[in-house]
Amino acid sequence: MSRPTRARIDFRALRENLRMIRRRANGSRIWAVIKANAYGHGLIPVGRVLGEADGLAVSSLDEALALREAGIRQPILLLEGLFDRGEIQAAFQAKLEIVVHAEFGLALLESIPLLWPRLWIKIDTGMNRLGFPAHAFPDVHGRIVRLSATAPGLMTHLASADRPHDPAVQEQLSAFDRLTRGYPGPRSLANSAAMVQYPESHADWVRPGLLLFGVSPLPASDAESTGWLPVMTFATAIMAVKQIRRGERVGYGGVYEAKRDGWIGIAAVGYGDGYPYHAPGGTPVWVSGRLYPLAGRVSMDMIAVDLGSEPVAIGAPVILWGRELPVEIVARHAGTIPYELLCGVAQRVRHEWVDQAEDETDHAETVDRLSL
Ligand SMILES: *Cc1c(COP(=O)(O)O)cnc(C)c1O
């Protein structure tokens, strides 16, 4: 048996989440945000499955060109714009839509006379990360119009859309509205959290990322309770079991001490695979249909699980997160966010992209096994 650590990516769940997003978007077009290797799910396989999205959004030219080389023809948006002059020709030839968010990027584009199919102006309405300040907008708009074959897109990013009824969100929405009123061109404001909680932000294009992968962007909920379908199952198996007596310790630093005689299971996954080192004792781990507490520190290649009074078989299936155990819950235990856990699944973990039959049979068919 080879090392059983796997990330299973369920295409059917991905398509279904996109359909649910489509219904929620209520007529808005969809930029499917698949930066960071599609949040750890595999850029190219995921990009291919999202043919129904109106466009794909990524952070780097490399990601965009990889999608084009894979034959993907949808609009592609470069969310962070261009980083240097050397990227301009390739981006233009690949027909990318570019976010222009600062004077530096605008000057770059002006340095080579081209007529871009569509440029997007990012306006800072309060997040103070990327984007032109409000006072610069009219001038910037005039300059970008000269570089564009179509009316520039207008976008901003919301800092607190994961909080309900947040006045800061309302302020950003009205600042954007005030500033852009009367200008032509498509508008885009909403990430996953805004899609769910602020329908008034949907505008012409929504920009969901996390929701595609069936994970809730709201801190207090998990996707299971909201109907989204987790796309990734991060799984492994039990590779050893061990009987221990009350008072014995487990793992580095002896952090875990057995309260009674019982069994410990060792699962083949660790921080070297992307399981969070900071997950404390008690973090739930699914083993053969039941949840057990993590015992002691996470090692590079292994974790220990408190199995209680009964052992399980060597090879028993283990799920770190997935439909059986929402990644939101593991993230909460580990003091992080689901985004980081998904993006952090390591290269060495074998990814399997499966397309489960529409009738929900158990026969997961491996359709593709592309390297990352
Ligand atoms: C990453 C990103 C998104 C998607 O965010 P989610 O919270 O995953 O939906 C949307 N817009 C921009 C500009 C982003 O960088």
The ligand as an ORCA input file, in Angstrom:
! r2SCAN-3c Opt
* xyz 0 1
  C      -9.947     36.426     -3.634
  C     -10.834     37.515     -4.111
  C     -12.218     37.313     -4.248
  C     -12.910     36.043     -3.789
  O     -13.000     36.009     -2.401
  P     -13.855     34.891     -1.634
  O     -13.930     35.365     -0.249
  O     -13.087     33.615     -1.758
  O     -15.160     34.809     -2.330
  C     -12.969     38.329     -4.789
  N     -12.403     39.488     -5.181
  C     -11.076     39.724     -5.057
  C     -10.507     41.028     -5.499
  C     -10.255     38.758     -4.516
  O      -8.950     38.987     -4.378
*
